[in-house]
Amino acid sequence: MRTKNDVITEAWVLLEQSIINYHGCPIGTVAALDIESQALNYDQCFIRDFVLSALAFLINGKTEIVRNFLTGTLSLQSHEPQMDSFKPGPGLMPASFKVVVEDDKEYLTADFGEHAIARVPPVDSCLWWIILLRAYVKATGDISFAQQPEFQQGIKLILEMCLAHRFAMYPTMLVPDGAFMIDRRMGVYEHPLEIQVLFYAALRAAKELLLPNNHSAFCIQNLNQRLAPLTYHLREYYWIDLNRLNEIYRYKGEEFGKEVANRFNIYPDSIPTWLTEWLPETGGYLAGNLGPGRMDFRFFTLGNLMSIITSLASEEEAESIMNLIEQRWQDLIGYMPMKICFPALEGVSWQIVTGCDPKNIPWSYHNGGNWPVLLWLLTAAAQKTNRPEIAEKAIEIAENRLVKDEWPEYYDGKNGRLIGKEARKKQIWTIAGLLVAKELMKNPRHLELISFEME
């Protein structure tokens, strides 16, 4: 019988095997080592996936691969305004890259979404990149690395793209469906929580990294002007608990003017029937999305947990989110930590919202599937709120299954009992997720790499 140490040893061996080399130096990790399935793009290094591998490497003092990754991906960043509508705009980071060999020469080639399903560009890549750059500086103390002119320019290009003048009245960031971890049609277009929280974290990271000189002054000014209203907007208008639900239930529609209660014209009849029974007395969470006449009441895990880690959620809200997870354990954790969103879209809603997506059937993949990669976020949030017992219980569940199931990408079913129908095995961010969770439990100070203090 394998011990817990055997599990961690195997995880490290697989993580090391996943490393991609470029000119003889480590630069990233492949998405999966599953040799039984067709490679597709799982042999590439995805920015969002590698962030987790990078945290595992940084915690263990293996900084070279993270430094090379940050430098390599920066060289792939889109710089020039494009006349061609099918090319990425300046500031965008690729979804993934791979090392190509031609005529005995190696070079990096990037995918900005041109090869992705539905050809959607990755909005989250550039946000994760800034967050990882800050984590590297925190781990190494090498602030001069981020202060190099090319890195300062890279940060500013991302901020200029994200802080551009918009056809909008809100401080949140407008994005299309499929532009982040949920990369298929799931009705998460407009202002999805996950992007708003990553946007907030990237702004705070950039605030620490940008040199306060004449070259950055305008960018820093715009950044500061956006942070406060973004924080207020998300805490105030995305928040749902029983008090808030009662307010929405009694809303009047078609209100006109500045001082109105129902600012987004949300109709009470849009409150789903499941929510009034599911929401506990002492729990709450940030809604999945908010826009004109629309509140997405689904619980999205990454956005809520990252809001705790980054201190976007207030201390009271953070406690309520953890209360919700603890009291709705079977729904959100079940047999594998943890569900990407709850509840799943079913029936006619699934047909309309997903376009009858056969991969996103109810309680599978992005439509209510359980993703082991989210374990590290749950652990970090539990440490941040001084609730380590929640993380310990979740890690115990994961350790008992992941090795036996060969480290799958995701799990299916209402409680995550089934290995995902199309899940890749030896998924690297599944492996790195457990490693980072274990390291955070061993030494909570590692949380400093990705957390922020309350402002």
Buried (B, 14 or more C-beta within 10 A) or exposed (E): EEEEEEBBEBBBEBBEEBBBEBEEEBBBBBBBBBEEEEEEBBBBBBBBBBBBBBBBBBBEEBBEBBBBBBBBBBEBBBEEEEEEEEEBBBBBBBBBBBBEEEEEEEEBEBBBBEEBEEEBBBBBBBBBBBBBBBBBBBBBEEEEBBEEEEBBBBBBBBBBBBBEEEEEEBBBBBBBBBBBBBBBBBBBBBBBBBBBBBBBBBBBBBBBBBBEEEEBEEBBEBBEEBBEEBBEBBBEBBBBBBEBBEBBEEBEEEEEEEEEEBBBBBBBEEBEEEBEEBBBEEBBBBBBBBBEEBBBBBBBBBBBBBBBBBBBBBEEBBBBBBBBBBBBBEBBBBBBBBBBBBBBBEEEEBEEBBEEBEBBBBBBBBBBBBBBBBBBBBBBBBBBBEBBEBBEBBBEBBBBBBBEBBBBBBBBBBBBEBBBBEBBBBBBBBBBBBBBBBBBBEEBEBBEBBBBEEE
